[in-house]
Amino acid sequence: MCPPSRPEGRAPGPTATSPEEAAWRVALVGAPNVGKSTLFHRLTGRYVTVSNYPRTSVEVTYGVGRLDGHVVRVVDTPGLYSLSPTTEEERVSRRLVLEEGIDALVHVVEARCVARSLPLTLELMELGKPLVLALNMVDELGRLGLELRPDLLAGRLGLHVVPIVAVTGQGVEGLERAILGAIRAGEPPEPLGRRPDVAAAIEALEGALSGRYAMPRRAIASFLLQGDEDTRAMVEAAETDGGRRALEALRRAAAGTRDGTAYRSAVERHEVARSVAGDVLEATGERRVRVAERLGRWLGRPLPGIPVLLVVLWLGLYEFVGHFGAGILVDWLERSLFLGHVNPFLEGLFRGIPWPWLRGLWVGDYGLLTLGLRYAIAIILPIVATFFLFFSVLEDSGYLPRLALLVDRLFKRIGLNGQAVIPIVLGFACDTMATMVARTLETRRERILATVLLALAIPCSAQLGVILAILSGQPVALGLWVAVLAGTFLLIGAVGARVLPGRSASFHMELPPLRVPRASNVVRKTATRLHWYLLEVIPLFMLASVLLWAGQVTGLLGRVLDLLHPVVGALGLPRQTASVFLLGFFRRDYGAAGLYELQRTGALDMVGLLVSAVTLTLFVPCVAQFLMMWKERGPKIAAGIFAFAVTFAFGVGFVLNLTLRGIGL
């Protein structure tokens, strides 16, 4: 059974001076888009780390804050609708809240949607841990003509209930006091009463359990009644008889419970939630519809939503990320800072190494410092930083859920749903990051399909900017390039949806209010994501540099170029384009830059330019993205996507060259 408040022997209220000495662990739990991340940043401010939960690819954010002078480690869990999980994210959240090291839970709910959130509150009350209910966005209630009575809700549930506005910090100090009070009291809430048949079933199941568990047997019994397979496997492993006695009690309970235990247990929680919400939340006046709310509705509809989306993509991706981030910032950092000062300094520093091959590992064309570090800091970091800033603005405004709703119907035709819009949009900034973010999609089938589409049809902002610059003087070529990419995206998506095994995921998403983003929240979110980027991606760039260096030292690079020469010849392209494709594997925009040089020198005509641009865009993802695919999807899938991308890209380039030459272009 979990400790009710803190590990045995830990004195109440110790003061710590470092994150490692944190007194307690507090987990923030709740559905997506209810303000958990904003509250997390309010409680922690700094000492933030993001990492994968062990044995999964789901990210969990950890931070350290102070409650009345006491250091507390805070965990921001992935979105959770129920303790009976259906996605990998929900499974991770459940494991986190069940951990013995979690001393208190904070259930964050949107105040206006308290009826929908209370079923999860009732489940959390059965876990035997101190629990605090944080009612977020209470500032929206007056406009909606609603009045919430938190004192009455606290009395009905037997919990600390605190109204807050996370984006402004209103009520957060009171929430901190409530968390600290709940931990110090060490008294978990009493679960609310059950219907007689469900209560009898839970009691019988509790009596049939004799193993050692990290949570109350009442919670185990409740999960078994809900048909939870993870709990069933846990019981079979913990019981000396393999769980036969408990499972027999479960069968008897199912026979004695109307409509089945899982259904009856779920219905009961929702009935209690509606009853409680009806008592504590009531209409007090006329609902006032703001301009922002009307705009929020329009953004999810095709007619106004699509033009707004195009404007957002043009301003955010093309102008801010592409022109400012990938253009101005990259140009200054790479050419002025690194090539002008940093690289010459480093080359002088390592000049004393007498062995050229060893010196080349650190500095030179493929050096860890002059290539790997320069790529990661001077080229990718400005692009990713501007995108994360743009993305944080969209997120803080509440626009992303509406964008997901807008594209959901189209994405369902290609085996995805609206939730996939986030990694797809992120791919236009950096496909490596987008491949990582695809881990948030619900099913394995969706994650694989999104990874394939990112590898083939989504150019990163650096590559996109260079190719748009190359083709801008050829409107026909630019139009055909866009058409081929769009057609590839739809074709591969539609075929993949029919070929890949697995079920289609359901799509449900809360729509938060549309708000003006707060600068402090945007900056904090951007900084957290950049910290994540630096930890995850810089090692990949260093590895790419080592591979290039090894290829140069062993002569393998030259042999690869020799293999590519006949392939590019079959596409009607000059031999020089072989190096363009090879560079494109190690850095997409470097390959595009090589293409730009060939166009400038007149080595390519309009058809050759278009065929090269199309093939290079569809060509294998850069080495950093490939390594990320290897890490996220596994070696077999990564190798399969690699082989398919090479075949598909050169196949499309071959057909396109024959077609365009055949019609006389």
C-alpha positions in Angstrom: 0.0 0.0 0.0 1.3 3.5 -0.9 2.5 5.7 1.9 -0.3 8.2 2.5 1.8 11.3 2.5 5.6 10.9 2.6 8.2 8.1 3.0 8.6 6.7 6.4 11.0 8.6 8.6 10.9 11.9 6.7 10.2 14.7 9.0 7.5 17.3 8.1 8.6 20.4 6.3 12.4 20.0 5.8 14.1 22.9 4.0 16.2 21.8 1.0 18.9 23.8 -0.8 19.1 21.9 -4.1 16.8 20.0 -6.5 18.3 16.7 -5.3 17.2 17.5 -1.7 13.6 18.2 -2.7 11.3 17.4 0.2 8.3 16.1 -1.6 7.2 15.1 -5.2 3.9 16.6 -6.5 2.3 15.5 -9.7 0.1 17.7 -11.8 -2.7 15.6 -13.4 -5.5 16.5 -15.8 -6.9 16.5 -19.4 -5.0 18.2 -22.2 -5.3 22.0 -22.6 -6.5 22.7 -19.1 -3.5 24.7 -18.1 -1.2 22.1 -16.5 1.9 23.4 -18.2 1.2 27.0 -17.4 0.7 26.1 -13.8 3.8 24.0 -13.8 5.8 27.0 -14.9 4.2 29.1 -12.2 5.1 26.6 -9.5 8.7 25.9 -10.7 10.0 28.8 -12.7 13.3 27.1 -13.3 15.3 23.9 -12.7 13.2 22.4 -15.6 14.2 19.1 -17.3 12.4 17.1 -20.0 13.0 13.4 -20.4 11.4 10.2 -21.6 9.6 8.1 -19.1 11.6 4.9 -18.6 10.9 2.3 -21.3 8.6 4.6 -23.3 9.0 7.5 -25.8 6.6 9.8 -23.9 8.1 13.0 -22.6 7.6 14.0 -18.9 8.6 17.4 -17.6 10.2 17.8 -14.1 10.9 21.0 -12.2 11.7 22.2 -8.8 9.8 24.9 -6.9 9.3 26.2 -3.4 6.2 25.9 -1.2 6.5 28.2 1.8 10.3 27.9 1.6 10.4 24.1 1.2 11.8 22.7 -2.1 9.3 20.5 -3.9 9.9 18.5 -7.1 7.0 19.0 -9.5 6.0 16.6 -12.3 3.9 17.7 -15.3 2.3 14.6 -16.6 0.9 14.0 -20.1 -2.8 14.6 -20.7 -5.0 12.1 -18.9 -8.8 11.7 -19.3 -9.1 8.5 -17.2 -7.1 6.1 -15.1 -8.2 3.4 -17.6 -5.7 4.4 -20.3 -6.1 4.1 -24.1 -2.9 5.8 -25.2 0.8 5.6 -24.3 0.6 9.0 -22.8 -2.2 8.1 -20.5 -0.4 4.9 -19.5 2.6 7.0 -18.5 0.5 9.4 -16.6 -1.1 6.6 -14.7 2.2 5.0 -13.8 3.4 8.4 -12.5 0.5 9.0 -10.3 0.7 5.4 -8.9 4.4 5.7 -8.0 5.1 5.4 -4.3 7.4 8.5 -4.5 4.5 10.8 -5.4 3.5 12.5 -2.2 0.5 14.5 -3.5 -1.6 14.9 -6.6 -2.9 18.2 -8.0 -5.9 17.6 -10.4 -6.0 20.6 -12.7 -9.5 21.2 -14.3 -11.1 23.9 -16.3 -13.6 25.5 -14.0 -16.4 25.7 -16.6 -16.0 22.0 -17.5 -16.0 20.7 -13.9 -18.7 18.1 -14.7 -16.5 16.5 -17.4 -13.5 16.5 -15.1 -15.0 15.2 -11.9 -15.1 11.5 -13.0 -11.2 11.5 -13.1 -11.2 13.3 -9.7 -13.3 10.4 -8.3 -10.8 7.9 -9.6 -7.9 9.8 -8.1 -9.6 9.9 -4.8 -9.3 6.1 -4.6 -5.5 6.0 -4.9 -4.8 6.7 -1.2 -2.7 9.9 -1.9 -3.3 13.5 -0.7 -5.2 15.2 -3.5 -5.9 18.9 -4.3 -8.3 20.1 -6.9 -7.2 23.2 -8.8 -10.1 25.0 -10.6 -8.3 26.8 -13.4 -9.7 29.7 -15.6 -12.2 30.8 -13.1 -12.0 34.3 -14.7 -14.1 32.9 -17.6 -17.1 32.0 -15.4 -18.6 35.4 -15.1 -18.6 36.0 -18.8 -20.3 32.6 -19.3 -23.0 33.5 -16.8 -21.8 30.8 -14.4 -21.1 30.8 -10.6 -19.0 28.2 -9.0 -19.0 27.5 -5.3 -15.6 26.0 -4.4 -16.3 25.8 -0.7 -19.4 23.6 -1.3 -17.4 21.5 -3.8 -14.7 21.0 -1.2 -17.3 19.9 1.3 -18.9 17.4 -1.1 -15.6 15.9 -2.1 -13.7 16.3 1.2 -10.7 17.9 -0.7 -8.8 21.1 -0.8 -10.4 23.0 -3.7 -8.6 26.1 -4.9 -9.8 28.5 -7.7 -6.9 29.8 -9.8 -6.0 31.6 -13.1 -2.7 30.0 -14.0 -1.9 32.5 -16.8 -2.0 35.5 -14.4 -0.9 33.7 -11.2 -4.2 34.5 -9.4 -4.8 32.0 -6.6 -1.5 30.2 -7.1 -0.2 31.2 -3.7 -3.4 29.7 -2.1 -2.9 26.6 -4.2 0.7 26.2 -2.9 -0.6 26.5 0.7 -3.2 23.9 0.0 -0.7 21.5 -1.5 1.6 21.9 1.5 -1.3 21.5 3.9 -2.5 18.3 2.2 1.0 16.8 2.3 1.5 17.7 6.0 -1.9 16.4 7.0 -1.1 13.1 5.3 -4.8 12.2 5.0 -5.9 10.9 1.6 -9.5 11.7 0.7 -12.3 9.2 1.4 -13.7 7.8 -1.8 -17.4 8.8 -2.3 -20.1 6.2 -1.7 -20.8 3.5 -4.3 -24.0 1.9 -5.5 -24.8 -1.2 -3.4 -24.0 -3.7 -6.2 -20.7 -2.0 -7.1 -19.7 -1.5 -3.4 -20.4 -5.2 -2.8 -18.3 -6.2 -5.8 -15.4 -4.0 -4.7 -15.6 -5.4 -1.1 -15.5 -9.0 -2.4 -12.5 -8.2 -4.7 -10.6 -6.5 -1.8 -11.1 -9.6 0.3 -9.7 -11.8 -2.5 -6.5 -9.9 -2.8 -3.5 -10.9 -0.6 -0.4 -9.8 -2.5 1.7 -6.7 -2.0 0.7 -3.7 -4.0 1.9 -0.1 -4.4 -1.6 1.3 -4.0 -4.7 0.6 -2.0 -6.5 -2.7 -2.6 -9.7 -0.7 -3.1 -8.1 1.0 -6.1 -7.0 -2.4 -7.4 -10.5 -3.7 -7.1 -11.9 -0.7 -8.8 -9.5 -1.0 -11.7 -10.4 -4.7 -12.1 -14.1 -3.9 -12.2 -13.3 -1.4 -15.0 -11.7 -4.2 -17.0 -8.2 -2.7 -16.8 -5.8 -5.2 -18.4 -2.7 -3.7 -16.8 -4.2 -4.2 -13.3 -5.2 -7.7 -14.2 -1.6 -8.6 -15.2 -0.3 -7.0 -12.0 -2.7 -9.1 -9.9 -1.8 -12.3 -11.7 1.9 -11.5 -11.0 1.4 -10.4 -7.3 -0.9 -13.2 -6.1 0.5 -16.5 -5.0 -2.2 -18.4 -6.9 -1.7 -16.4 -10.1 -4.7 -14.3 -9.3 -7.2 -17.2 -9.7 -9.1 -16.3 -6.5 -9.3 -12.6 -7.4 -10.4 -13.3 -11.0 -13.0 -15.8 -9.8 -14.3 -13.0 -7.4 -14.4 -10.7 -10.5 -16.4 -13.2 -12.5 -18.9 -13.5 -9.6 -19.1 -9.7 -9.3 -19.8 -9.3 -13.0 -22.6 -11.9 -12.8 -24.1 -10.0 -9.9 -23.8 -6.5 -11.3 -26.3 -5.2 -13.8 -25.0 -4.2 -17.3 -21.4 -5.4 -16.5 -19.0 -4.1 -13.9 -17.0 -1.9 -16.2 -20.0 -0.2 -17.6 -21.7 0.2 -14.3 -18.6 1.6 -12.6 -18.1 4.2 -15.4 -21.8 5.2 -15.3 -21.8 5.6 -11.6 -18.8 8.0 -11.6 -20.4 10.1 -14.3 -23.7 10.2 -12.4 -22.0 11.3 -9.2 -20.0 13.9 -11.2 -23.1 15.4 -12.7 -24.9 15.5 -9.4 -22.0 17.3 -7.7 -21.4 19.7 -10.5 -25.1 20.5 -10.6 -24.9 21.5 -7.0 -21.8 23.6 -7.2 -22.0 25.2 -10.7 -25.1 27.1 -11.6 -26.2 29.7 -14.2 -26.6 33.2 -12.7 -27.2 35.4 -15.7 -27.0 35.9 -19.4 -24.0 34.5 -21.1 -21.8 37.2 -22.8 -20.2 36.1 -26.0 -17.0 37.8 -26.6 -15.4 38.6 -30.0 -12.6 36.2 -29.1 -15.1 33.4 -28.6 -16.8 34.1 -32.0 -13.4 34.2 -33.6 -12.5 30.9 -31.9 -15.6 29.2 -33.4 -14.8 30.6 -36.9 -11.2 29.4 -36.8 -12.4 25.8 -36.7 -14.6 26.2 -39.8 -13.2 25.8 -43.3 -14.2 29.1 -44.9 -12.7 31.6 -42.4 -10.3 29.0 -40.9 -8.3 28.1 -44.1 -7.5 31.7 -45.1 -6.5 32.5 -41.6 -4.3 29.4 -41.5 -2.6 30.4 -44.7 -1.9 33.9 -43.3 -0.6 32.3 -40.0 1.7 29.9 -42.0 3.0 32.8 -44.2 3.7 35.1 -41.3 4.9 32.5 -38.8 6.7 29.9 -40.9 7.8 31.8 -44.0 8.6 35.3 -42.7 9.5 34.7 -39.1 11.0 31.2 -39.1 12.2 31.0 -42.7 13.3 34.6 -43.5 14.3 35.9 -40.0 15.4 32.6 -38.3 16.8 30.6 -41.3 18.0 33.7 -43.1 19.1 36.7 -41.0 20.0 34.9 -37.7 21.6 31.9 -39.4 23.6 34.1 -41.8 24.9 36.2 -38.8 25.7 33.2 -36.6 27.3 31.0 -39.2 29.1 33.4 -41.5 29.9 36.3 -39.2 30.4 34.5 -35.9 31.5 30.9 -36.6 33.2 31.1 -40.0 34.6 34.6 -39.3 35.8 34.1 -35.7 35.0 30.8 -33.9 36.2 28.3 -36.6 39.6 30.1 -37.3 40.2 30.3 -33.5 39.5 26.6 -33.1 41.6 25.6 -36.1 44.5 27.6 -34.7 44.0 25.9 -31.3 44.3 22.4 -32.8 47.1 23.2 -35.2 49.6 21.7 -32.9 48.2 18.2 -33.4 50.8 16.5 -35.7 48.4 13.9 -37.2 46.0 15.4 -39.8 43.5 12.5 -39.5 43.2 13.1 -35.8 43.1 16.9 -36.2 40.3 16.4 -38.7 38.1 14.7 -36.0 37.9 18.1 -34.2 38.4 20.8 -36.8 38.2 21.0 -40.6 35.5 20.1 -43.1 33.9 17.4 -40.9 35.2 18.3 -37.4 33.2 17.8 -34.3 33.6 21.5 -33.4 33.8 23.2 -36.7 31.0 21.2 -38.4 28.9 19.4 -35.7 28.8 22.2 -33.2 28.5 24.8 -35.9 25.5 23.1 -37.5 23.7 22.6 -34.2 24.3 26.1 -32.8 24.7 28.3 -35.8 22.3 26.7 -38.3 19.6 24.6 -36.5 19.3 26.5 -33.2 18.1 29.8 -34.7 15.6 28.0 -36.8 14.3 25.9 -34.0 14.3 28.8 -31.5 12.2 31.0 -33.8 9.9 28.1 -34.5 9.5 27.2 -30.8 8.7 30.9 -30.1 6.1 30.9 -32.9 4.7 27.6 -31.7 4.5 28.8 -28.1 2.5 31.8 -29.2 0.1 29.6 -31.1 -0.2 27.2 -28.1 -0.7 30.0 -25.5 -3.4 31.6 -27.7 -5.5 28.5 -27.9 -5.2 28.3 -31.7 -3.6 24.9 -32.0 -6.7 22.9 -30.9 -8.8 24.8 -33.5 -6.2 24.1 -36.2 -6.4 20.4 -35.3 -10.2 20.5 -35.5 -9.9 22.3 -38.9 -7.7 19.6 -40.5 -9.2 16.6 -38.8 -11.5 15.6 -41.7 -8.6 15.8 -44.3 -6.2 14.0 -42.1 -8.6 11.2 -41.4 -8.5 10.4 -45.2 -4.8 9.7 -44.9 -4.9 7.6 -41.7 -4.3 10.3 -39.2 -6.4 12.7 -37.2 -6.3 16.4 -36.2 -3.8 15.7 -33.4 -1.2 15.0 -36.1 -1.2 18.6 -37.1 1.3 19.4 -34.4 4.2 17.2 -35.6 3.4 18.0 -39.3 3.5 21.8 -38.7 6.6 21.3 -36.6 8.2 19.5 -39.5 8.3 22.8 -41.5 10.8 24.0 -38.9 12.8 20.9 -38.2 11.9 17.4 -39.2 14.2 15.9 -36.5 12.1 17.6 -33.8 8.9 16.7 -35.5 9.8 13.0 -35.6 10.4 13.2 -31.9 7.1 14.9 -31.3 5.2 12.3 -33.4 5.6 10.1 -30.3 2.5 11.9 -28.9 0.2 10.3 -31.4 -2.1 7.7 -30.0 -1.4 4.6 -32.0 1.8 3.0 -33.4 0.2 3.0 -36.9 -0.2 6.8 -36.7 3.3 7.3 -35.4 4.8 5.3 -38.3 2.6 7.0 -40.9 3.5 10.5 -39.6 7.2 9.6 -39.6 7.0 8.5 -43.3 5.2 11.7 -44.3 7.8 13.8 -42.4 10.6 12.0 -44.1 9.2 12.4 -47.6 6.9 15.3 -48.1 7.7 17.9 -45.4 10.7 20.1 -46.1 12.3 21.7 -43.1 12.4 25.5 -43.0 16.0 25.8 -43.9 15.6 23.6 -47.0 12.3 25.2 -47.8 13.8 28.7 -47.8 16.6 27.8 -50.1 14.4 26.0 -52.6 11.8 28.8 -52.7 14.7 31.2 -53.4 15.9 29.0 -56.3 12.5 28.4 -57.9 11.0 31.9 -57.3 12.2 33.0 -60.7 10.5 30.0 -62.4 6.7 30.2 -61.5 5.9 27.0 -63.5 8.6 25.0 -61.8 7.6 26.3 -58.3 4.0 25.4 -59.0 5.0 21.9 -60.1 7.2 21.4 -57.1 4.4 22.3 -54.7 2.0 20.1 -56.6 4.4 17.1 -56.4 4.9 17.5 -52.7 1.2 17.9 -52.0 0.3 14.9 -54.2 3.0 12.8 -52.4 1.7 13.8 -49.0 -1.9 12.8 -49.9 -0.9 9.7 -51.9 1.5 8.2 -49.4 -0.9 9.0 -46.6 -3.9 7.4 -48.3 -1.9 4.3 -49.3 -0.3 4.0 -45.9 -3.6 4.2 -44.2 -4.7 1.1 -46.1 -1.5 -0.8 -45.9 -0.2 -0.3 -42.4 -1.9 -2.6 -39.8 -3.6 -1.3 -36.8 -6.7 0.7 -35.7 -7.6 4.2 -36.5 -7.3 6.5 -33.5 -10.3 8.4 -32.1 -10.0 12.2 -31.9 -11.1 14.2 -28.9 -9.7 17.5 -27.9 -10.7 20.2 -25.4 -11.1 23.7 -26.9 -9.6 26.2 -24.4 -10.6 29.9 -24.7 -8.9 32.0 -27.3 -6.6 34.4 -25.5 -3.9 37.0 -26.1 -0.6 35.2 -25.4 1.3 36.3 -22.3 4.9 37.1 -23.0 6.2 35.5 -19.8 4.4 32.2 -20.6 5.7 32.2 -24.2 9.3 32.9 -23.1 9.2 30.2 -20.4 7.8 27.6 -22.8 10.3 28.5 -25.5 13.2 28.2 -23.0 12.1 24.8 -21.8 11.8 23.4 -25.3 15.2 24.8 -26.3 16.7 23.1 -23.3 15.1 19.9 -24.5 16.5 20.5 -28.0 20.0 21.1 -26.9 20.0 17.9 -24.8 18.4 15.7 -27.5 19.9 16.9 -30.8 23.4 18.2 -30.3 24.7 14.6 -29.6 23.1 13.6 -33.0 25.0 16.3 -34.9 28.2 15.3 -33.2 27.6 11.7 -34.3 26.9 12.9 -37.9 30.3 14.7 -37.8 32.1 11.6 -36.7 30.4 9.6 -39.5 31.5 12.1 -42.1 35.0 12.2 -40.7 35.3 8.5 -40.8 34.0 8.4 -44.4 36.6 10.9 -45.4 39.5 9.1 -43.6 38.5 5.7 -45.0 37.7 7.0 -48.5 34.1 5.7 -48.2 32.7 9.2 -49.2 34.4 9.1 -52.5 33.1 5.6 -53.3 29.5 6.6 -52.4 29.8 9.5 -54.8 31.0 7.1 -57.5 27.9 5.0 -56.9 25.6 8.0 -57.2 27.0 9.3 -60.5 25.0 6.8 -62.8 21.9 7.3 -60.7 21.8 11.1 -61.2 22.7 10.5 -64.9 19.5 8.5 -65.2 17.6 11.5 -64.0 19.2 13.6 -66.8 21.3 15.5 -64.3 25.0 16.4 -64.4 27.5 14.5 -62.3 27.9 17.4 -59.9 24.5 16.8 -58.5 25.7 13.6 -56.8 27.5 15.7 -54.2 24.3 17.7 -53.7 22.3 14.5 -52.8 25.1 13.3 -50.5 25.3 16.7 -48.7 21.5 16.6 -48.5 21.6 13.5 -46.4 23.9 15.1 -43.9 22.1 18.5 -44.0 19.0 19.2 -46.0 19.7 22.9 -46.5 23.4 22.2 -47.4 22.1 20.0 -50.3 19.8 22.8 -51.3 22.7 25.3 -51.1 24.7 23.1 -53.5 21.7 23.1 -55.9 21.7 26.9 -55.7 25.3 27.0 -56.7 24.7 24.7 -59.7 21.8 26.9 -60.8 24.0 30.0 -60.4 26.7 28.6 -62.6 24.2 27.6 -65.3 24.8 23.8 -64.9 21.0 23.2 -64.7 18.2 24.2 -67.0 14.6 24.7 -65.8 13.8 21.0 -66.1 17.0 19.9 -64.4 16.4 22.4 -61.7 12.9 21.2 -61.0 13.9 17.5 -61.1 16.7 18.2 -58.7 14.6 20.2 -56.3 11.8 17.5 -56.3 14.2 14.6 -55.9 16.3 16.4 -53.2 13.1 17.2 -51.2 11.8 13.6 -51.4 15.2 12.2 -50.9 16.2 10.4 -47.7 15.9 12.6 -44.5 19.1 14.2 -43.1 21.2 12.1 -40.9 19.9 13.7 -37.7 16.3 12.9 -38.7 17.4 9.4 -39.7 19.0 8.8 -36.3 15.9 10.2 -34.6 13.7 7.8 -36.6 16.1 5.0 -35.4 15.7 6.1 -31.8 11.9 6.6 -31.9 10.6 4.0 -34.3 13.4 1.4 -34.1 16.1 0.2 -36.5 13.8 -1.9 -38.8 11.3 0.8 -39.4 14.0 3.5 -39.8 15.9 1.3 -42.4 12.6 0.6 -44.2 11.7 4.3 -44.5 15.2 5.0 -45.6 15.1 2.5 -48.4 11.6 3.5 -49.5 12.5 7.2 -49.5 15.5 6.6 -51.8 13.5 4.5 -54.2 10.5 6.8 -54.3 12.5 10.0 -54.6 14.6 8.8 -57.6 11.6 7.1 -59.1 9.6 10.3 -59.0 12.6 12.2 -60.4 13.0 9.7 -63.2 9.4 9.9 -64.3 9.2 13.7 -63.9 12.3 14.1 -66.1 10.9 11.8 -68.8 7.5 13.5 -68.7 8.8 17.1 -68.9 11.4 16.3 -71.6 8.8 14.4 -73.5 6.4 17.3 -73.7 9.2 19.6 -74.8 9.8 21.7 -71.7 
